[in-house]
Amino acid sequence: MRKNFFTIFLAITLLFGLTSCSSASSGSEKELFEPGTYRVTVDGRNGPVVVDVALSKNKVTKIEVLEHSDSEGFADAAMQSAADDIIARQSFEVDAVSGATISVYAILRAVSVAANAAGADFEIISRP
């Protein structure tokens, strides 16, 4: 599980951490995603987490948790904070919340799955 998360985290970091490098040098912006809203289900601490992730051609524009079975209130705040940070920073470098780490990781996984479904081109975004 830990190795799986690390792989996902690394892919996500590459996806968002290098997007500015891929489009800054070219005259026209390359589309990273097929725009749309993607509904994904990932594992949370106590069961499935259902998330809608809205993507424009180059950004995560909205992350909405629709359902989860994690600790009510506490996990809600942690998931919302992670979603807000991902959107504001366009990065997966978000703080985990002590006691809700798995809930935060669920948001990271959901956005990664949505980006993959939207056709994220890791070759383009990993170029220097």
C-alpha positions as CSV (number, residue, x, y, z in Angstrom):
1,M,0.0,0.0,0.0
2,R,2.7,2.5,1.0
3,K,4.7,1.7,-2.2
4,N,1.6,2.1,-4.3
5,F,0.9,5.5,-2.7
6,F,4.5,6.7,-3.3
7,T,4.2,5.8,-7.0
8,I,0.9,7.7,-7.3
9,F,2.3,10.6,-5.4
10,L,5.4,10.8,-7.6
11,A,3.3,10.7,-10.8
12,I,1.0,13.4,-9.5
13,T,3.9,15.6,-8.4
14,L,5.4,15.3,-11.9
15,L,2.0,16.0,-13.4
16,F,1.5,19.3,-11.6
17,G,5.0,20.3,-10.7
18,L,6.2,20.5,-14.2
19,T,3.2,21.9,-16.1
20,S,4.7,25.4,-16.3
21,C,7.8,24.1,-17.9
22,S,6.0,22.3,-20.6
23,S,3.9,25.2,-21.9
24,A,6.1,28.2,-21.2
25,S,8.7,27.6,-23.9
26,S,6.2,26.7,-26.7
27,G,4.2,29.3,-28.5
28,S,1.0,27.5,-28.1
29,E,-0.3,25.8,-25.0
30,K,-0.4,22.0,-25.2
31,E,-3.5,20.5,-23.7
32,L,-2.7,18.3,-20.7
33,F,-6.3,17.0,-20.1
34,E,-9.5,16.4,-21.9
35,P,-11.6,19.0,-20.2
36,G,-14.6,17.7,-18.2
37,T,-15.8,16.5,-14.9
38,Y,-14.6,13.0,-13.9
39,R,-16.4,11.0,-11.1
40,V,-14.0,8.6,-9.5
41,T,-14.2,6.3,-6.6
42,V,-11.1,5.5,-4.5
43,D,-10.4,3.8,-1.2
44,G,-10.6,5.9,2.0
45,R,-9.9,4.8,5.6
46,N,-13.4,3.3,6.2
47,G,-14.6,2.6,2.7
48,P,-15.0,4.2,-0.7
49,V,-14.6,7.9,-1.4
50,V,-16.6,9.3,-4.4
51,V,-15.1,12.5,-5.8
52,D,-16.0,14.7,-8.8
53,V,-12.9,16.3,-10.3
54,A,-13.3,19.1,-12.9
55,L,-10.4,19.7,-15.2
56,S,-9.8,22.4,-17.8
57,K,-7.3,21.7,-20.5
58,N,-4.4,22.6,-18.2
59,K,-5.8,22.9,-14.6
60,V,-7.7,21.2,-11.9
61,T,-10.6,23.6,-11.4
62,K,-12.9,21.9,-8.9
63,I,-12.7,18.9,-6.5
64,E,-15.9,17.9,-4.8
65,V,-16.2,15.0,-2.3
66,L,-19.7,13.5,-2.9
67,E,-19.5,10.5,-0.5
68,H,-17.2,9.0,2.1
69,S,-17.3,6.8,5.2
70,D,-14.4,8.4,7.0
71,S,-14.8,10.3,10.3
72,E,-17.6,12.8,9.8
73,G,-16.5,16.4,10.4
74,F,-12.8,15.7,10.9
75,A,-12.2,13.9,7.6
76,D,-14.5,16.4,5.8
77,A,-12.3,19.3,6.9
78,A,-9.1,17.5,6.0
79,M,-10.4,16.5,2.5
80,Q,-11.7,20.0,1.8
81,S,-8.4,21.5,2.9
82,A,-6.4,19.1,0.6
83,A,-8.8,19.9,-2.3
84,D,-8.5,23.6,-1.8
85,D,-4.7,23.4,-1.7
86,I,-4.5,21.3,-4.8
87,I,-6.6,23.8,-6.7
88,A,-4.8,26.9,-5.3
89,R,-1.3,25.6,-5.9
90,Q,-2.0,23.3,-8.9
91,S,0.3,20.9,-7.1
92,F,0.0,17.8,-4.9
93,E,2.4,19.3,-2.3
94,V,-0.3,19.5,0.3
95,D,-0.1,19.0,4.0
96,A,-1.4,15.8,5.5
97,V,-3.6,16.2,8.5
98,S,-2.6,14.1,11.6
99,G,-5.3,11.5,12.1
100,A,-6.7,12.0,8.6
101,T,-3.7,11.2,6.4
102,I,-5.5,8.4,4.6
103,S,-8.5,10.7,3.9
104,V,-6.1,13.3,2.4
105,Y,-4.4,10.6,0.3
106,A,-7.8,9.6,-1.0
107,I,-8.2,13.1,-2.5
108,L,-4.7,12.9,-4.0
109,R,-5.5,9.5,-5.6
110,A,-8.9,10.7,-6.9
111,V,-7.3,13.6,-8.7
112,S,-4.6,11.3,-10.1
113,V,-7.2,8.8,-11.4
114,A,-9.2,11.7,-12.9
115,A,-6.1,13.1,-14.6
116,N,-5.3,9.7,-16.0
117,A,-8.9,9.3,-17.3
118,A,-8.6,12.8,-18.9
119,G,-5.6,11.6,-20.9
120,A,-2.8,13.2,-18.9
121,D,0.3,13.1,-21.1
122,F,3.1,12.4,-18.7
123,E,5.7,12.6,-21.5
124,I,4.7,16.2,-22.3
125,I,4.7,17.4,-18.7
126,S,7.9,15.7,-17.7
127,R,10.0,17.6,-20.3
128,P,12.4,20.2,-18.9
